[in-house]
Amino acid sequence: MRSSFASMVSTPTAIADADFLKFREFFYRKTGIHFDESKRYFVDKRLLERIAGTGAESFRQYFINLRFETDTSELQKLVNAMTVNETYFFREAYQFDCMVNDMLDDIAQRKRAGERIRIWSVPSSTGEEPYSIAIYLLERWAQIDDYEVEILSSDIDTEVLAAAQRGVYSARSVANLPKAYLDKYFRKVNDNEFVISRDLVSAVEFNRVNLTDPLDTKRFRDIDLIFCRNLLIYFDEMSRRVAAEGMFESLNPGGYVCLGHSESMSRISNLFSVRRFPDAMVYQKPI
Ligand SMILES: C[S@@+](CC[C@H](N)C(=O)[O-])C[C@H]1O[C@@H](n2cnc3c(N)ncnc32)[C@H](O)[C@@H]1O
């Protein structure tokens, strides 16, 4: 028979309905992420793991500490545990085609040679999106040397930002990359481990940002192009609106936003105009 100290310490094994609702409201205010009933199993499982991880004896004790501790490290761990970080290289690549075939040329027309062009990947998750942008620029945009291009990369999850800076990727993550780029920009460690070049890592600037917090987004100004893909699906209408307004404020006039293929500005905001290019439909801040 297994008898251990752990079996004497009671940690909760289920989250009551009322506690789920309290937690959902709190988490929504902190992140903009809305969990409906269909996410209940996922939320309960992660929450119970965090409660056990801190040694709290009940949801109540954990929740009191979470709200009133001045140290925000447990809140960040919880955010890291609750986010969905699915991504891969060259995902929805038609928008990268649109970037190098149309949007950047249009942006460059409003700049002088040598001026800065700023591209913001938010949310970046583990880095596949900002690094795909960097590879596209280097390989497929003829004017790259005529401008000072900056790539900024942000996410609310600090673990994915750390992973992005480590730059180690699985075979699944790099599966969409043309072989020539894989050979050129990665070092193969084994069949399931590819390390991205340090030059690419140092070409991207990483920052933790909550896109529904205007205090966070106001640090980002003078942006020309935003990739905000596969995030708004986790938000409710109000968070989407706050995120859209934050992006609008961050962009230069004429700047662009690319959303994920199942996302749209149409019910969120009328601040942006729709631009239809041959490769993609994108949103533009009026000039
Ligand atoms: C599914 S990934 C999308 C990554 C990439 N843009 C793509 O399309 O492949 C969603 C990311 O959004 C991040 N996220 C969730 N809420 C956020 C918020 N309020 N502000 C910034 N990032 C957030 C998550 O941490 C997660 O890494």
The ligand as an SDF file (V2000), in Angstrom:
LIG
                    3D

 27 29  0  0  0  0  0  0  0  0999 V2000
   -3.0250   30.5040  -30.9610 C   0  0  0  0  0  0  0  0  0  0  0  0
   -1.6570   31.5480  -30.5170 S   0  0  0  0  0  0  0  0  0  0  0  0
   -1.4660   32.4750  -32.0340 C   0  0  0  0  0  0  0  0  0  0  0  0
    0.0040   32.6460  -32.4110 C   0  0  0  0  0  0  0  0  0  0  0  0
    0.2650   33.2220  -33.8320 C   0  0  0  0  0  0  0  0  0  0  0  0
   -0.2190   34.5870  -33.9260 N   0  0  0  0  0  0  0  0  0  0  0  0
   -0.3400   32.3680  -34.9100 C   0  0  0  0  0  0  0  0  0  0  0  0
   -1.3510   32.7590  -35.5000 O   0  0  0  0  0  0  0  0  0  0  0  0
    0.1850   31.2880  -35.1780 O   0  0  0  0  0  0  0  0  0  0  0  0
   -2.5040   32.6910  -29.4070 C   0  0  0  0  0  0  0  0  0  0  0  0
   -1.5490   33.4320  -28.4560 C   0  0  0  0  0  0  0  0  0  0  0  0
   -2.2550   34.5420  -27.8960 O   0  0  0  0  0  0  0  0  0  0  0  0
   -1.6610   34.8280  -26.6360 C   0  0  0  0  0  0  0  0  0  0  0  0
   -2.5700   35.7130  -25.8830 N   0  0  0  0  0  0  0  0  0  0  0  0
   -3.7260   35.3810  -25.2380 C   0  0  0  0  0  0  0  0  0  0  0  0
   -4.2680   36.4610  -24.6770 N   0  0  0  0  0  0  0  0  0  0  0  0
   -3.4600   37.5170  -24.9610 C   0  0  0  0  0  0  0  0  0  0  0  0
   -3.5080   38.9080  -24.6440 C   0  0  0  0  0  0  0  0  0  0  0  0
   -4.5100   39.4350  -23.9310 N   0  0  0  0  0  0  0  0  0  0  0  0
   -2.5090   39.7050  -25.0940 N   0  0  0  0  0  0  0  0  0  0  0  0
   -1.4730   39.1780  -25.8370 C   0  0  0  0  0  0  0  0  0  0  0  0
   -1.3910   37.8670  -26.1390 N   0  0  0  0  0  0  0  0  0  0  0  0
   -2.3590   37.0480  -25.7230 C   0  0  0  0  0  0  0  0  0  0  0  0
   -1.4650   33.4430  -26.0550 C   0  0  0  0  0  0  0  0  0  0  0  0
   -0.5180   33.4370  -25.0270 O   0  0  0  0  0  0  0  0  0  0  0  0
   -1.0360   32.6150  -27.2840 C   0  0  0  0  0  0  0  0  0  0  0  0
    0.3640   32.5010  -27.3440 O   0  0  0  0  0  0  0  0  0  0  0  0
  1  2  1  0
  2  3  1  0
  2 10  1  0
  3  4  1  0
  4  5  1  0
  5  6  1  0
  5  7  1  0
  7  8  2  0
  7  9  1  0
 10 11  1  0
 11 12  1  0
 11 26  1  0
 12 13  1  0
 13 14  1  0
 13 24  1  0
 14 15  1  0
 14 23  1  0
 15 16  2  0
 16 17  1  0
 17 18  1  0
 17 23  2  0
 18 19  1  0
 18 20  2  0
 20 21  1  0
 21 22  2  0
 22 23  1  0
 24 25  1  0
 24 26  1  0
 26 27  1  0
M  CHG  2   2   1   9  -1
M  END
$$$$
